[in-house]
């Protein structure tokens, strides 16, 4: 994996699953972006290294397409993936290089889980937003692309 946070997640998964012989490490992650386009967005990612690579590539592909075709032209530069916008805060002083993998942009909050059950429990606990505009999107990163999950289905 190219992104530091994904590499770290797999290292942590290997350590957690250490006793399980002959199994590929599996990561369980969520990424949250708060308050962009009048909503909170949650991306859900899980799988082994091969699966995750495909899912991330699909996420980049769909996001690129959305940036070209989306109606939110005034904020289009904020339409991004969780993998190209991690920022250490240094962007407040120095502008990030556009060619960097880890660059500034909207801020995603990444959370790792040890098991699928922990991730599922987290998804169920995502609060509905009580605001004039707001709603939320829970989006699964799959091998076929991004698939929206409707929060109302599990509340």
C-alpha positions in Angstrom: 0.0 0.0 0.0 1.2 3.4 -0.8 -0.4 5.4 2.0 1.2 5.4 5.4 -2.1 4.9 7.3 -2.9 1.8 5.3 0.6 0.4 5.9 0.3 1.0 9.6 -3.2 -0.6 9.7 -1.8 -3.8 8.1 1.2 -3.8 10.6 -1.3 -3.5 13.4 -3.5 -6.2 12.0 -0.6 -8.6 11.7 0.3 -7.9 15.3 -3.3 -8.5 16.4 -3.8 -11.6 14.3 -0.4 -13.0 15.2 -1.7 -16.2 16.7 -3.7 -17.1 13.6 -1.4 -19.1 11.3 -1.8 -19.1 7.5 -4.2 -16.2 7.5 -3.6 -13.0 5.6 -4.0 -9.9 7.8 -7.3 -8.1 7.4 -7.9 -4.5 8.2 -11.1 -2.9 9.3 -11.2 0.9 9.0 -13.5 3.8 8.9 -12.8 7.3 7.6 -14.9 10.3 8.6 -15.1 13.7 7.0 -17.2 16.1 8.9 -19.4 18.9 7.6 -18.5 19.0 3.9 -21.3 19.7 1.4 -23.7 19.9 4.4 -23.1 16.4 5.6 -20.7 14.0 7.3 -19.2 11.3 5.1 -18.1 7.9 6.4 -16.0 5.6 4.2 -15.8 2.0 5.4 -12.8 -0.2 4.3 -11.9 -3.7 5.1 -10.0 -6.6 3.5 -6.6 -8.1 2.9 -3.9 -6.3 1.1 -4.9 -7.4 -2.4 -8.6 -6.5 -1.7 -7.8 -3.1 -0.2 -5.6 -2.1 -3.1 -8.4 -2.8 -5.6 -10.9 -0.9 -3.3 -8.6 2.1 -3.0 -8.0 2.2 -6.7 -11.7 2.1 -7.3 -12.2 4.9 -4.8 -9.6 7.1 -6.6 -11.2 6.3 -10.0 -14.8 7.2 -8.9 -13.6 10.4 -7.1 -11.7 11.5 -10.2 -14.8 11.0 -12.2 -17.0 12.9 -9.7 -14.5 15.8 -9.7 -15.0 16.1 -13.4 -18.8 15.7 -13.5 -20.1 16.9 -10.1 -22.5 19.8 -9.7 -20.7 21.2 -6.7 -18.2 23.2 -8.8 -17.6 25.8 -6.1 -16.2 23.2 -3.7 -14.9 20.7 -6.1 -11.3 20.9 -4.9 -12.6 19.5 -1.5 -14.1 16.4 -3.2 -11.3 13.9 -2.3 -10.5 10.5 -0.9 -9.3 9.7 2.6 -6.0 8.7 1.1 -4.8 11.9 -0.4 -5.7 14.4 2.2 -4.0 13.5 5.5 -2.3 16.6 6.8 0.0 17.0 9.7 -1.0 20.6 10.2 2.1 22.0 8.5 -0.1 23.2 5.6 -1.2 26.0 7.8 2.3 27.4 7.4 3.6 25.9 4.1 1.6 25.0 1.1 1.7 21.2 0.3 3.3 20.0 -3.0 0.5 19.0 -5.4 2.6 15.9 -6.4 2.8 14.5 -2.9 0.8 11.4 -1.9 0.0 12.9 1.5 -1.2 16.4 0.8 -3.5 19.0 2.4 -7.2 19.2 1.8 -10.3 18.3 3.8 -9.5 16.4 6.9 -10.5 12.8 7.3 -10.5 11.1 10.7 -9.2 7.5 10.3 -10.1 4.8 12.8 -8.8 1.2 12.9 -10.8 -1.7 14.4 -9.5 -5.1 15.4 -12.5 -7.1 14.2 -15.4 -6.9 11.9 -17.8 -6.9 14.9 -16.0 -3.8 16.3 -16.4 -2.1 12.9 -20.1 -3.1 12.6 -20.8 -1.8 16.1 -19.2 1.5 15.2 -21.3 1.8 12.0 -24.5 1.2 14.0 -23.4 3.9 16.5 -23.0 6.6 13.8 -25.4 9.3 15.0 -27.9 10.8 12.7 -27.4 14.5 12.2 -30.1 16.8 13.5 -29.7 20.0 11.4 -31.5 22.0 8.9 -29.5 20.7 5.9 -27.6 17.9 7.2 -27.5 14.2 6.6 -24.8 11.7 6.4 -23.4 9.2 3.9 -22.0 5.9 4.9 -20.1 4.5 1.9 -18.5 1.1 1.6 -15.4 0.9 -0.5 -15.9 -2.3 -2.5 -14.1 -4.0 -5.4 -16.9 -2.7 -7.6 -16.6 0.9 -6.4 -18.2 3.0 -3.8 -21.6 1.8 -2.5 -23.8 3.9 -0.4 -25.3 2.4 2.7 -28.4 4.1 4.0 -28.1 4.9 7.7 -31.8 4.6 8.3 -31.5 0.9 7.5 -29.8 0.2 10.8 -31.3 2.7 13.2 
